[in-house]
Amino acid sequence: MERVRQLNSQTFPGFAAYFTGFVAGKDISELKTEIVRKSIHFLIALSPFMASINRPLTVLFLMAGTLGYTLMEYLRLVGVKIPVISSLTSMASRSRDVGHFVMGPVTLGLGALLALLLYPSPVASIAIYALAFGDGLASLVGKFFGRWRPAFLCGKSVEGSLACFAAVLISAFSVSHNMSIAIIAAFTATVVEALPIEDYDNLAIPVTVGLAVQFANFL
């Protein structure tokens, strides 16, 4: 028992120091913003479940949500505050978004919508999970733990890319039960996520992952 206490006293402070070392010097407000952004991002993973119950209604819901957000964002920019929505948008805005239309939720909704319209259910699910978990975890891990940023990743981190690959691999395999398809989906998502296309990766990831998985199904 005493040995366990000694190990805990050594391990947990060591982990705390390790974690602190990674986040030290980072903008805490930026990290909080990213957590809020990706919490919203993860919610899009509910789309496949909703579509399994009623696909047309889910498509309409995504269309209405995207259009509704667009209207409310324009109102926010002209000074009309929408309860809750305007506050969430402001909290989730990056420094580059200040004073501008925040595109992230629009491309997020459109990305899930395109996946549902373009691909059959299993493929659409893999594509949307790649968007929700792959892109979402890549950003969080990159912000908190990203240290290695080689030039070929266009400013993204190795740690974030590995998180993306792992998240998509697991989620794609859970849907397809096929490791080859899971690897193809994970590789495609990781490559696209590394591209310097900012919020438009919300469109590119589900479309390209869905296309790659659909093609793999015909091999």
ABEGO torsion letter per residue (X at the ends): XAAAAAAAAAAAAAAAAAAAAAABGBBAAAAAAAAAAAAAAAAAAAAAAAAAABAAAAAAAAAAAAAAAAAAAAAAAAGBBBBGAAAAAAAABBAAABGBBBAAAAAAAAAAAAAAAABBAAAAAAAAAAAAAAAAAAAAAAAAABABBBAAAGGBBAAAAAAAAAAAAAAAAAAAGBAAAAAAAAAAAAAAAABBAEAAAAAAAAAAAAAAAAAAAAX
